[in-house]
Amino acid sequence: MISFGLTNQILTLYLRELKISDVNIGLFMTLTMIGDSIISYILTWNANKIGNRFIMILGSFLMILASVIFATGTSNFEYLLFAAIVGVISPSGNDTGPFKTIEETVLANLTPPNHRPEVYAIHWVLGSIGASLGSFLAGLSVDYLSNTLKYSMKDAYGYTFYLLVLTSFLKFISLFFISYKAEPSYIPPYKLSVSNQDEILNQNISNEQINSEISSQHTISSNDYNNERRPLIRIQSTIEHDTLTGLSPTTQTILFKLLVPFMLDSFGNGFMTNAWVVYYFKFRYNVSAVLLGTLFGFSGIAMSLSAIPSAWFAKRVGPIKSSVLTQIPCGLFFIAIPILGFNFSFGSFFYILNQMTTAFDVVPRQIILTSLIEPNDLPKVMGTVNIGKQIARSISPYFTGYFAQYHLLWICFLITGILLILANIILAVYFHDLDEKIRKLEQVDHDIV
């Protein structure tokens, strides 16, 4: 996430220094996101066959390759586009490649439902802190190279990508230490004592009935498991259903219902990705790279810290209510940036409020996905949802380029905020009864072994 924070801070400004027009910058972002989506979809859909560890190592190696191409300072549009696609150079400021889907799938497999809100919150906090550090480093690097060493802005942005080479290499090395427990075939001990989650989600079963059923099943103690060196293996289902996706009819229905609000939200976010927000603040308020880096670094820290209470809130009121009650204000704060952001201080204030409430959406959506879908289908469903969101997000930046060209970038804030509010209303309508079912799942007490 340090890598994504770095690229988010300087990508659009670097492309502009390379004399690429606003319209072509928007086209660059759209094509990058589409390319990322295709690669990620192929890898995540076949994760059960290829292996999670191999996918993450391969993706990390491609990040190194892309970082080197950007760091060389080439102005060739085609080379930069190729590097951005294969190396997942993210215009959105977030992980848009296969990493996100694989990581969330592994966490869902290893974590019992009663611990998932906290675990996902910690995962989000650490990632957000990394992105914030990336923003700080980018701002400091550009300012030092341009002001102290008197490099041109083009070279300052280009040489900053060498930091991306370093962080990508460190990620590549670290992934060789991931154990077999990250693979789809691994079954954690707690799942051997858990009744089918579909029975809990699709039936009105009391908490006493759930605990009674679980206590009557054969379980394996943690000591017994630790003494067994061989990994527990899940036999992968080879059943192909006669549906459009090859998933079961129930899973496919859930998938399509999830895609509507998630893709609508992402389509709106694509109009004002973090890279375009940096662009807007830079040219509306005419501030330095250090001040921009400080703002986006601080907002990232504020966003990451708010993920902790978001886990508590999602557990308290349920993921659906939590999403609706926080994302509607989040959309309103984003709309307020161009309307009430009379100067840099006001604009920054509403942006920080927007980022703080944005984090309250992360944990609920992860809980919704991992609670509704069976483990064997989870990589495919999460991959499809993430890719669907990515495709939706990849369409809108092209139009943003036209808005920017005619000095109408402020309209994109309104579009993003309105679509975010609408998406959460749809989510609440589709899954109005889900909170109670997930509450029953979370009340079954399991430890993480």
C-alpha positions in Angstrom: 0.0 0.0 0.0 3.0 2.3 0.3 3.5 1.6 -3.4 -0.1 2.6 -4.2 0.1 5.7 -2.1 3.3 6.7 -3.9 1.7 6.4 -7.4 -1.6 7.9 -6.4 0.2 11.1 -5.3 2.2 11.7 -8.5 0.7 9.8 -11.4 -1.6 12.4 -12.9 0.9 15.2 -12.3 3.7 13.2 -13.9 1.6 12.4 -17.0 0.8 16.1 -17.3 4.6 17.0 -17.1 5.0 14.6 -20.0 2.7 16.8 -22.0 -0.1 14.3 -22.1 -3.5 16.1 -22.4 -6.2 15.9 -19.8 -8.4 13.8 -22.2 -5.5 11.3 -22.8 -4.8 11.2 -19.0 -8.4 10.1 -18.6 -8.0 7.6 -21.4 -4.8 6.3 -19.8 -6.6 5.7 -16.5 -9.6 4.0 -18.2 -7.4 1.6 -20.2 -5.2 0.9 -17.2 -8.2 -0.1 -15.1 -9.6 -2.2 -17.9 -6.3 -4.0 -18.4 -5.9 -4.5 -14.6 -9.4 -5.9 -14.5 -8.8 -8.5 -17.2 -5.6 -9.8 -15.7 -7.0 -9.8 -12.2 -10.2 -11.6 -13.3 -8.2 -14.4 -15.0 -6.0 -14.9 -12.0 -8.6 -14.8 -9.3 -11.1 -17.0 -11.2 -8.4 -19.7 -11.5 -6.9 -19.2 -8.0 -8.0 -22.6 -6.8 -5.9 -24.2 -9.6 -2.9 -21.8 -9.8 -2.5 -21.2 -6.0 -2.7 -18.0 -4.0 0.9 -17.7 -3.2 2.0 -18.0 -6.9 -0.5 -15.3 -7.9 0.8 -12.9 -5.3 4.5 -13.5 -6.1 3.8 -13.1 -9.9 1.9 -9.9 -9.3 4.7 -8.5 -7.2 7.3 -9.3 -9.8 5.2 -7.5 -12.4 5.1 -4.5 -10.1 8.9 -4.4 -10.1 9.0 -4.4 -13.9 6.4 -1.6 -14.2 8.2 0.5 -11.5 11.5 0.3 -13.5 9.7 1.4 -16.7 8.2 4.5 -15.0 11.4 5.3 -13.2 13.4 5.5 -16.4 11.5 8.7 -17.3 10.2 7.5 -20.7 7.5 9.6 -22.2 6.2 6.9 -24.6 2.5 6.6 -23.9 2.3 3.0 -25.0 5.2 1.9 -22.8 3.7 3.6 -19.8 0.3 2.1 -20.5 1.7 -1.4 -20.8 3.7 -0.9 -17.5 0.6 0.4 -15.7 -1.5 -2.5 -16.8 0.8 -5.4 -16.1 2.3 -3.8 -13.0 -1.0 -2.7 -11.5 0.0 1.0 -11.3 -3.2 2.2 -9.6 -4.9 5.5 -10.5 -7.4 5.0 -7.8 -4.9 5.0 -4.9 -6.0 1.5 -3.8 -5.0 -2.1 -4.6 -6.8 -2.8 -7.9 -5.0 -6.0 -8.8 -5.4 -9.6 -7.7 -3.8 -8.9 -4.3 -6.9 -7.5 -2.7 -9.1 -10.4 -3.7 -6.6 -13.0 -2.7 -5.9 -11.4 0.7 -9.5 -11.0 1.6 -10.3 -14.6 0.6 -7.4 -15.9 2.7 -8.5 -13.8 5.7 -12.1 -15.0 5.3 -11.0 -18.7 5.2 -8.7 -18.4 8.3 -11.0 -16.2 10.4 -14.2 -17.3 12.2 -17.2 -15.1 11.7 -17.1 -13.7 15.2 -13.6 -12.3 14.7 -13.9 -11.1 11.1 -14.9 -7.5 11.8 -11.8 -6.9 14.0 -9.4 -8.8 11.7 -10.6 -6.9 8.6 -10.4 -3.6 10.5 -6.8 -4.3 11.4 -6.0 -5.3 7.8 -7.5 -2.1 6.6 -5.7 0.0 9.2 -2.3 -1.4 8.2 -3.0 -0.9 4.5 -4.2 2.7 5.0 -1.2 3.5 7.1 1.0 2.2 4.3 -0.8 4.3 1.7 -0.4 7.4 3.9 3.3 6.8 4.3 3.5 6.5 0.5 1.8 9.9 0.1 4.2 11.5 2.6 7.2 10.0 0.9 6.0 11.1 -2.6 5.5 14.7 -1.4 8.9 14.9 0.4 10.7 13.3 -2.5 9.3 15.6 -5.2 9.8 18.7 -3.0 13.4 17.7 -2.2 14.3 16.9 -5.8 12.7 20.0 -7.3 13.5 22.6 -4.6 16.8 21.4 -3.1 18.4 19.6 -6.0 16.8 21.9 -8.6 15.5 19.0 -10.8 12.8 19.8 -13.2 9.3 18.7 -12.1 9.3 16.0 -14.8 12.5 14.5 -13.5 11.4 14.9 -9.9 8.2 12.9 -10.5 10.1 10.3 -12.6 12.9 9.7 -10.1 10.3 9.3 -7.3 9.3 6.1 -9.0 12.6 4.6 -7.8 11.0 4.5 -4.4 8.3 2.3 -6.0 11.0 0.0 -7.3 12.3 -0.4 -3.7 8.9 -1.1 -2.1 7.9 -3.5 -4.9 11.1 -5.4 -4.4 10.5 -5.6 -0.6 7.0 -6.9 -1.3 8.3 -9.5 -3.7 10.8 -10.9 -1.1 8.3 -10.9 1.7 5.8 -13.1 -0.2 8.2 -16.0 -0.2 7.6 -16.4 3.5 3.8 -17.0 3.1 2.9 -20.5 4.4 0.6 -23.1 2.8 -2.2 -21.9 5.0 -2.8 -19.1 2.4 -3.8 -21.7 -0.2 -7.5 -22.4 -1.1 -7.1 -26.1 -0.2 -6.3 -25.4 3.5 -9.0 -25.9 6.1 -8.5 -24.2 9.4 -9.4 -26.2 12.5 -12.4 -24.1 13.5 -14.2 -25.1 10.3 -14.2 -28.7 11.3 -16.6 -27.9 14.1 -18.8 -25.4 12.3 -22.2 -26.3 10.8 -22.9 -25.2 7.3 -23.2 -21.4 7.3 -26.0 -21.5 4.7 -28.2 -23.2 7.3 -27.7 -20.3 9.6 -28.1 -17.7 6.9 -31.2 -19.2 5.2 -33.1 -20.5 8.2 -34.5 -19.0 11.4 -32.2 -20.9 13.8 -31.8 -19.7 17.4 -28.4 -19.2 18.9 -29.1 -22.1 21.4 -29.8 -24.5 18.5 -26.6 -23.4 16.7 -24.4 -23.9 19.8 -26.1 -27.2 20.6 -25.5 -28.5 17.0 -21.8 -27.4 17.1 -21.1 -29.0 20.5 -22.5 -32.3 19.3 -20.1 -32.5 16.4 -16.7 -34.1 16.4 -14.0 -31.4 16.9 -10.2 -31.4 16.8 -8.3 -29.6 19.6 -5.6 -27.2 18.8 -3.0 -29.5 20.3 -4.1 -32.4 18.2 -3.9 -30.2 15.2 -0.5 -28.8 16.0 0.8 -32.3 16.4 -0.4 -33.1 12.9 2.3 -31.8 10.5 0.3 -32.4 7.3 -2.0 -29.6 6.1 -5.7 -30.2 6.2 -6.9 -30.3 2.6 -10.3 -29.2 1.2 -11.5 -31.3 -1.7 -12.4 -28.8 -4.3 -15.8 -29.1 -5.8 -15.7 -29.9 -9.6 -19.5 -29.5 -10.0 -20.3 -27.1 -12.9 -23.8 -25.7 -12.6 -25.9 -25.0 -15.7 -25.9 -21.2 -15.0 -24.3 -18.2 -16.7 -21.4 -18.2 -14.3 -21.1 -21.9 -13.5 -21.9 -21.1 -9.9 -24.9 -22.5 -8.0 -28.2 -20.7 -8.7 -28.3 -19.3 -5.2 -24.7 -18.1 -5.3 -25.3 -16.6 -8.7 -28.4 -14.7 -7.6 -26.5 -13.3 -4.6 -23.6 -12.3 -6.9 -25.8 -10.4 -9.3 -27.5 -8.6 -6.4 -24.2 -7.6 -5.0 -22.8 -6.4 -8.3 -25.6 -3.7 -8.8 -24.8 -1.5 -5.8 -21.1 -2.2 -5.7 -20.6 -1.4 -9.4 -22.8 1.7 -9.1 -20.7 2.9 -6.2 -17.5 2.2 -8.1 -18.7 3.9 -11.3 -19.3 7.0 -9.2 -15.9 6.8 -7.5 -14.2 6.5 -10.9 -15.2 10.1 -11.8 -13.0 11.3 -8.9 -10.3 8.8 -8.1 -7.7 9.9 -5.6 -5.3 10.8 -8.5 -8.0 13.2 -9.9 -8.6 14.7 -6.4 -4.9 15.4 -6.1 -5.1 17.1 -9.5 -8.1 19.2 -8.4 -6.6 20.4 -5.1 -3.3 21.2 -6.9 -4.7 23.4 -9.5 -7.7 24.9 -7.7 -5.7 25.9 -4.6 -2.2 26.1 -6.1 -0.5 24.4 -3.2 3.0 22.8 -2.9 3.8 19.1 -3.3 4.6 18.9 0.5 1.3 20.4 1.5 -0.5 18.0 -0.8 1.4 15.1 0.5 0.7 16.2 4.1 -3.1 16.5 3.4 -3.4 13.1 1.7 -1.1 11.5 4.2 -3.0 12.9 7.1 -6.4 12.0 5.6 -5.1 8.5 5.0 -4.2 8.2 8.7 -7.5 9.6 9.8 -9.3 7.1 7.5 -7.2 4.2 8.8 -7.9 5.0 12.5 -11.6 5.2 11.8 -11.6 1.6 10.6 -11.3 0.4 14.2 -14.6 1.9 15.4 -16.1 0.9 12.1 -15.6 -2.8 13.1 -17.4 -2.2 16.4 -20.2 -0.3 14.7 -20.7 -3.0 12.1 -20.9 -5.6 14.8 -23.2 -3.5 16.9 -25.9 -2.5 14.3 -25.1 -4.9 11.5 -23.2 -4.4 8.2 -26.1 -3.2 6.2 -27.2 -0.5 8.6 -23.6 0.4 9.3 -23.0 1.0 5.6 -26.2 3.0 5.0 -25.8 5.2 8.2 -22.2 6.2 7.3 -22.0 6.3 3.5 -24.9 8.7 3.0 -23.0 11.4 5.1 -19.8 10.3 3.3 -21.4 11.2 -0.1 -22.7 14.5 1.3 -19.2 15.5 2.5 -17.8 14.8 -1.0 -20.5 16.9 -2.6 -19.6 19.7 -0.2 -15.9 19.9 -1.4 -16.5 22.0 -4.6 -19.6 23.7 -3.2 -18.4 24.8 0.3 -14.6 24.5 -0.3 -14.0 28.2 -0.7 -10.3 27.8 0.1 -7.8 25.1 0.8 -8.7 24.8 4.5 -12.5 24.3 3.8 -11.8 21.9 1.0 -9.4 19.9 3.1 -11.9 19.8 6.0 -14.6 18.2 4.0 -12.2 15.9 2.3 -10.9 14.6 5.6 -14.5 14.1 6.8 -15.2 12.2 3.6 -12.2 10.0 4.1 -13.0 9.2 7.7 -16.5 8.1 6.9 -15.3 6.1 3.8 -13.5 3.6 6.0 -16.8 2.7 7.7 -17.8 1.1 4.5 -14.9 -1.4 4.2 -15.5 -3.8 7.0 -19.3 -4.2 6.4 -18.9 -5.0 2.8 -16.2 -7.6 3.5 -18.5 -9.2 6.1 -21.4 -9.3 3.7 -19.4 -11.1 1.1 -17.6 -13.6 3.3 -20.8 -14.4 5.2 -23.0 -15.0 2.2 -20.7 -17.1 0.0 -19.4 -20.7 0.5 -15.6 -21.0 0.8 -15.1 -22.9 -2.5 -17.0 -20.2 -4.4 -15.5 -17.3 -2.4 -12.4 -16.6 -4.6 -14.6 -16.6 -7.8 -17.3 -14.4 -6.3 -14.9 -11.9 -4.6 -12.9 -11.8 -7.8 -16.0 -11.2 -9.9 -17.2 -8.5 -7.5 -13.8 -6.7 -7.4 -13.4 -7.0 -11.1 -16.9 -5.7 -11.7 -16.2 -2.8 -9.5 -12.9 -2.2 -11.3 -14.6 -2.3 -14.7 -17.3 0.2 -13.6 -14.6 2.4 -12.1 -12.6 2.3 -15.3 -15.3 3.8 -17.5 -15.8 7.1 -15.7 -12.2 8.6 -15.7 -12.3 9.0 -19.5 -15.3 11.4 -19.1 -13.5 13.1 -16.2 -10.8 14.1 -18.6 -13.3 16.0 -20.7 -14.7 17.7 -17.6 -11.2 18.7 -16.6 -10.4 20.1 -20.0 -13.4 22.4 -19.8 -12.7 23.4 -16.2 -15.8 21.5 -14.9 -14.0 19.0 -12.7 -16.2 20.1 -9.7 -19.2 18.4 -11.3 -17.5 15.0 -10.8 -17.6 15.5 -7.1 -21.4 15.8 -7.3 -21.7 12.7 -9.5 -19.6 10.6 -7.1 -21.5 11.7 -4.0 -24.9 11.1 -5.5 -24.1 7.7 -6.9 -22.6 6.6 -3.5 -25.8 7.5 -1.7 -28.0 5.7 -4.3 -25.8 2.6 -4.2 -26.3 2.2 -0.4 -30.0 2.7 -0.7 -30.1 -0.2 -3.2 -27.9 -2.3 -0.9 -30.3 -1.8 2.0 -33.3 -2.8 -0.2 -31.7 -6.0 -1.5 -30.4 -7.2 1.8 -32.7 -5.7 4.4 -32.9 -8.9 6.5 -29.2 -9.8 6.4 -28.1 -8.0 9.6 -30.0 -10.3 11.9 -28.7 -13.5 10.2 -25.1 -12.3 10.4 -25.6 -11.4 14.0 -26.5 -15.1 14.7 -23.3 -16.2 12.9 -21.1 -13.8 14.9 -22.5 -14.9 18.2 -21.1 -18.4 17.8 -17.9 -18.2 19.7 -14.7 -19.5 18.0 -11.1 -18.8 18.7 -8.6 -18.2 15.9 -6.1 -21.1 16.0 
